[in-house]
Amino acid sequence: MEYNIADLFESVVDVVPDREALVYIDHPGTGAERRLTYAELDAAANRIAHHLIDTGIRPGEHLGLYLYNGVEYLQTVLGCLKARVVPVNVNYRYVEEELVYLYRDADLVALVFDTEFTERVAAALPRAEQLRHLVRVGAPQVDGPDGPDVPAVAFTDAEATGSPERGFPARSADDQFIIYTGGTTGMPKGVMWRQEDLFFSGLGGGAPTGEPVRKPEELAERVAAGGAGITFFPAPPLMHGTSTLTAFIGFNFGQRIVIHRKFVPEEVLRTIEREKVTSMSLVGDAMLRPLIDALNGPMKGTDCSSMFSVSSSGAIMSETVRRQFQELLPNTMLLNNYGSSESGFNGTATADSGAGQSFRIRVNSRTQVVDPATYAPVAVGEIGRVAQCGHVPLGYYNDPRKTAETFFEKDGRRWVLLGDMATVDEEGVVTVLGRGSQCINTGGEKVYPEEVEQALKSHPDVYDALVAGVPDVRWGNHVAAVVQLRADAVRPSLDEIQTHCRTHLAGYKIPRQLVFTESIQRSPSGKADYRWAREVAVAADQ
């Protein structure tokens, strides 16, 4: 047995087959749900794996998942891993041109898609030359000659024809798992992970807290020796790596995973109360604020006492919003985790990351702040880029140039150079300043949007905010704030916002432009859309 994710999952199934593994809640208000034990989920994944093999999908070929959250998503990922087919996440917000790019860039030969996306799939299909097998989840939405022609197998038929037994050839720790990440600029990139490296970097090595496992067999031994009692609730879409990895961390512990089809705050809170959720993951203020609003409004009094922790990855929970949540649920621990599709988990924010302050983290022993030109560690207080060594990805799929820019060898070890700029202090605490690509150069001074956004969100009338640089004749660029106000707020003036920010920020970081918008545009998982913010601010400055 090797550190292969499918092998490890099967080893857990064999020691806790009757334990509940997955609870799925469908559309809000329908009451529809599915519950699967570990044995049932294993058999369901076997069926999909055998279907893929029987239809000629070969080990190492790529299958795309173009799905909302559902049993079928995790079932298909597991089925791929069992069959040694490489799963590839597809952002369900993508439209035709983006889909064509990803299908071709990822060399997809198969696609499992929700029936809601039939039209988009039909539009992209003629230019996806390698895509030869499609599986549709749900009944066809359009029948007849006027509807889109997509030659897809029904997911239920694929299940019915596949054997529920295992009987697969031997797998390897070198089998791949690809996570496509869009970032904030450019086209998406496919991060190629060996499964062993992903297990230790992105899945905690079977132990997000405590010692990692020392041999593959030890994972099931730990599950057998422990008990149930933890319920993980990854709230963002599974199409984003952090949610799928959270689910697999739960499986590695032999614990229960709860998922919703979509994020609806009131339904999330009902599920927390009913299912006694203990640990929820989300993405920053964009998800935490609506939960606070619901707890202060229609869901006031919801019993969330089971919740031990709420963690965020991909965007930080600001100090102001964290404080509001803690007032409602004082016994729930809030964790701002730091990591990426390229590095897995790096560390957790310290308690002194507050309004107008940067993101301070205690990193793991494999993380350093380095000079991007020499890869040498920077001196205390100097600015460099965050890098991680050890269990890191192989590179970006189909992109040798970007791979060479991001991955490097040093002291006989492989490293990944992340996009975040940071400093390190005498105690080894890393202060993450922000993405280098989003840094605003104003009059020769560098301003990182995240720091200004923290200060803006601490204003009582500000609900959400993004910060971008706008071309300026005098300063090169000036700092612009794109702000969404609270529903009952009186619109503050630029002077009022500047006065408030001066209590948190140096003068050159103060916004010189204020743009109000009905809502801040973010990805489905809550990540900032800085390209949109810059376009809005530039248009308003004309």
Rosetta blueprint (number, residue, H / E / L):
1 M L
2 E L
3 Y L
4 N L
5 I H
6 A H
7 D H
8 L H
9 F H
10 E H
11 S H
12 V H
13 V H
14 D H
15 V H
16 V L
17 P L
18 D L
19 R L
20 E E
21 A E
22 L E
23 V E
24 Y E
25 I E
26 D L
27 H L
28 P L
29 G L
30 T L
31 G L
32 A L
33 E E
34 R E
35 R E
36 L E
37 T E
38 Y H
39 A H
40 E H
41 L H
42 D H
43 A H
44 A H
45 A H
46 N H
47 R H
48 I H
49 A H
50 H H
51 H H
52 L H
53 I H
54 D H
55 T L
56 G L
57 I L
58 R L
59 P L
60 G L
61 E L
62 H E
63 L E
64 G E
65 L E
66 Y E
67 L L
68 Y L
69 N L
70 G L
71 V H
72 E H
73 Y H
74 L H
75 Q H
76 T H
77 V H
78 L H
79 G H
80 C H
81 L H
82 K H
83 A H
84 R L
85 V L
86 V E
87 P E
88 V E
89 N E
90 V L
91 N L
92 Y L
93 R L
94 Y L
95 V L
96 E H
97 E H
98 E H
99 L H
100 V H
101 Y H
102 L H
103 Y H
104 R H
105 D H
106 A L
107 D L
108 L E
109 V E
110 A E
111 L E
112 V E
113 F E
114 D E
115 T H
116 E H
117 F H
118 T H
119 E H
120 R H
121 V H
122 A H
123 A H
124 A H
125 L H
126 P H
127 R H
128 A L
129 E L
130 Q L
131 L L
132 R L
133 H E
134 L E
135 V E
136 R E
137 V E
138 G L
139 A L
140 P L
141 Q L
142 V L
143 D L
144 G L
145 P L
146 D L
147 G L
148 P L
149 D L
150 V L
151 P L
152 A E
153 V E
154 A E
155 F H
156 T H
157 D H
158 A H
159 E H
160 A H
161 T H
162 G L
163 S L
164 P L
165 E L
166 R L
167 G L
168 F L
169 P L
170 A L
171 R L
172 S L
173 A L
174 D L
175 D L
176 Q E
177 F E
178 I E
179 I E
180 Y E
181 T E
182 G L
183 G L
184 T L
185 T L
186 G L
187 M L
188 P L
189 K E
190 G E
191 V E
192 M E
193 W E
194 R E
195 Q H
196 E H
197 D H
198 L H
199 F H
200 F H
201 S H
202 G L
203 L L
204 G H
205 G H
206 G H
207 A L
208 P L
209 T L
210 G L
211 E L
212 P L
213 V L
214 R L
215 K L
216 P L
217 E H
218 E H
219 L H
220 A H
221 E H
222 R H
223 V H
224 A H
225 A H
226 G L
227 G L
228 A L
229 G L
230 I L
231 T E
232 F E
233 F E
234 P E
235 A L
236 P L
237 P L
238 L L
239 M L
240 H L
241 G H
242 T H
243 S H
244 T H
245 L H
246 T H
247 A H
248 F H
249 I H
250 G H
251 F H
252 N H
253 F L
254 G L
255 Q L
256 R E
257 I E
258 V E
259 I E
260 H E
261 R L
262 K L
263 F L
264 V L
265 P H
266 E H
267 E H
268 V H
269 L H
270 R H
271 T H
272 I H
273 E H
274 R H
275 E H
276 K L
277 V L
278 T L
279 S E
280 M E
281 S E
282 L E
283 V L
284 G H
285 D H
286 A H
287 M H
288 L H
289 R H
290 P H
291 L H
292 I H
293 D H
294 A H
295 L H
296 N H
297 G L
298 P L
299 M L
300 K L
301 G L
302 T L
303 D L
304 C L
305 S L
306 S L
307 M L
308 F L
309 S E
310 V E
311 S E
312 S E
313 S L
314 G L
315 A L
316 I L
317 M L
318 S L
319 E H
320 T H
321 V H
322 R H
323 R H
324 Q H
325 F H
326 Q H
327 E H
328 L H
329 L L
330 P L
331 N L
332 T L
333 M E
334 L E
335 L E
336 N E
337 N E
338 Y E
339 G E
340 S E
341 S L
342 E L
343 S L
344 G E
345 F E
346 N E
347 G E
348 T E
349 A E
350 T L
351 A L
352 D L
353 S L
354 G L
355 A L
356 G L
357 Q L
358 S L
359 F E
360 R E
361 I E
362 R E
363 V E
364 N L
365 S L
366 R L
367 T E
368 Q E
369 V E
370 V E
371 D L
372 P L
373 A L
374 T L
375 Y L
376 A L
377 P E
378 V L
379 A L
380 V L
381 G L
382 E L
383 I L
384 G E
385 R E
386 V E
387 A E
388 Q E
389 C E
390 G L
391 H L
392 V L
393 P L
394 L L
395 G E
396 Y E
397 Y L
398 N L
399 D L
400 P H
401 R H
402 K H
403 T H
404 A H
405 E H
406 T H
407 F E
408 F E
409 E E
410 K E
411 D L
412 G L
413 R E
414 R E
415 W E
416 V E
417 L E
418 L E
419 G E
420 D E
421 M E
422 A E
423 T E
424 V E
425 D L
426 E L
427 E L
428 G L
429 V E
430 V E
431 T E
432 V E
433 L E
434 G E
435 R E
436 G H
437 S H
438 Q H
439 C L
440 I E
441 N E
442 T E
443 G L
444 G L
445 E E
446 K E
447 V E
448 Y L
449 P H
450 E H
451 E H
452 V H
453 E H
454 Q H
455 A H
456 L H
457 K H
458 S L
459 H L
460 P L
461 D L
462 V E
463 Y E
464 D E
465 A E
466 L E
467 V E
468 A E
469 G E
470 V E
471 P E
472 D E
473 V L
474 R L
475 W L
476 G E
477 N E
478 H E
479 V E
480 A E
481 A E
482 V E
483 V E
484 Q E
485 L E
486 R L
487 A L
488 D L
489 A L
490 V L
491 R L
492 P L
493 S L
494 L H
495 D H
496 E H
497 I H
498 Q H
499 T H
500 H H
501 C H
502 R L
503 T L
504 H L
505 L L
506 A L
507 G H
508 Y H
509 K H
510 I L
511 P L
512 R L
513 Q E
514 L E
515 V E
516 F E
517 T L
518 E L
519 S L
520 I L
521 Q L
522 R E
523 S L
524 P L
525 S L
526 G L
527 K L
528 A E
529 D L
530 Y H
531 R H
532 W H
533 A H
534 R H
535 E H
536 V H
537 A H
538 V H
539 A H
540 A H
541 D H
542 Q L
